[in-house]
Amino acid sequence: MAHPASPAPSEPAQIEPAQIEPAQIEALVRDAVRRLAVGGHAVHSAAAGGHSAAASRQSPRAEAADKPNLVVSISARHCHLTDEHVEILFGPGATLTPEKPLYQDGFFAAAQTVMVVGPRRRMLPSVRVLGPTRSHSQVELALTDSISLGIDAPVRHSGDIAGTPGCVLVGPAGTVQLQQGVIRAARHVHINHRDCKYYGVENGDLMRLKVTSPGCSLVFEDVLVRADDAAKLEVHIDTDEGNACNLDAATAIELEPQRSDCRCKH
Ligand SMILES: [Zn+2]
């Protein structure tokens, strides 16, 4: 049984002892989980973890009828797990329990959360697990999260985790030491091939997202095209990026090819 959704404090919880040995981590974080669960704070929507927050923070739709329906979502910190790690963390035979479907068909926020522990005794107590399971476990953080954890997470495309920092994951049934897999997910757009034609882009291209927002409009460059026939048009940015342009208050969003990165320049 997963522990209840714990609060996501603005500062990471601190584990008290001055030194941490690997063997001590599990006991320490279990104690922390118990204390946090007793605390029973409300979960702030902007830091609730996982794409569960994203669904309620989708931006206004593009209005012209001939345009693809553009959605911009904030992807809060979350993790992906292998089947093996799900069983270690949540018990033999455990599988992810879908709790909330994501905008992309077939993907979901799971009921389960894990604790992510970094160096220097820092941790994030409740990081949402997204499903389905994958071939490699991976933790996706915003820069603010990685600073809080003391992990220097590089910007990477999902799945490109070679040489990235690791961390410790703690669940109610066990602990996993990830040797690598902590990243800041590169901003990207899920798009099908029909919409690729509309914008004149291909898989792997870069696009530009303009967000018009009162007092804090912003243009995001380097939005990676992730083309898939099953995709619904959706840009994923992280919480830092979404907060910087106050996406909730945005009055217009616009996506266009990033011509400065045109392949003709080779
Ligand atoms: Zn995505």
Boltz pocket constraint, residues with backbone or C-beta under 6 A from the ligand:
constraints:
  - pocket:
      binder: B
      contacts: [[A, 188], [A, 190], [A, 236]]
      max_distance: 6.0
